């Protein structure tokens, strides 16, 4: 139930202040593994039966003008 009280703050990016509910982790490469296959939502598309998901952070260097 605590998570429901934090939900409105997500839209303003203020949810990370609620340390009793939200755990913030950082990294360049992240892999999330599930105990059993689950659907994954990406840009409104559902991908069924996903057992792990990887994400990587990339910096974009501005072009010289």
C-alpha positions in Angstrom: 0.0 0.0 0.0 2.9 2.4 0.6 3.8 2.2 -3.1 0.3 3.5 -4.0 1.0 6.7 -2.0 4.2 7.2 -3.9 2.8 6.7 -7.3 1.7 10.3 -8.0 5.3 11.5 -7.4 6.6 9.3 -10.2 5.4 11.8 -12.9 7.5 14.6 -11.3 10.5 12.4 -10.7 10.1 12.9 -6.9 9.6 9.2 -6.2 13.3 8.7 -5.5 12.9 10.7 -2.2 10.7 7.9 -0.8 13.6 5.7 0.4 11.2 3.5 2.4 9.5 2.3 -0.8 12.0 3.0 -3.7 15.5 1.6 -4.1 17.7 3.5 -6.5 20.5 1.6 -8.2 22.9 3.0 -10.8 25.1 1.4 -13.5 26.2 1.5 -17.1 24.8 -1.9 -18.0 21.9 -3.5 -16.2 20.4 -7.0 -16.5 17.1 -7.9 -14.9 16.3 -11.7 -14.6 12.9 -13.0 -13.7 12.1 -16.2 -11.8 9.6 -17.1 -14.5 8.8 -15.7 -18.0 6.8 -12.5 -17.9 5.4 -10.1 -20.5 7.6 -7.0 -21.1 6.2 -3.6 -22.2 8.4 -1.5 -24.5 7.0 1.6 -26.2 3.4 0.2 -26.0 4.4 -3.1 -27.4 4.0 -6.3 -25.4 6.6 -9.0 -25.7 5.4 -12.2 -24.0 7.6 -14.8 -22.3 10.6 -12.7 -21.4 13.0 -14.2 -18.8 15.6 -11.5 -18.8 16.1 -7.9 -20.0 19.3 -6.0 -20.6 19.8 -2.2 -20.8 22.8 -0.1 -21.4 23.4 3.6 -20.9 25.0 5.5 -23.7 26.3 9.1 -23.7 25.6 11.2 -26.8 28.4 13.6 -27.7 27.1 16.8 -29.4 28.4 17.4 -32.9 30.9 20.3 -33.3 29.4 23.4 -34.9 
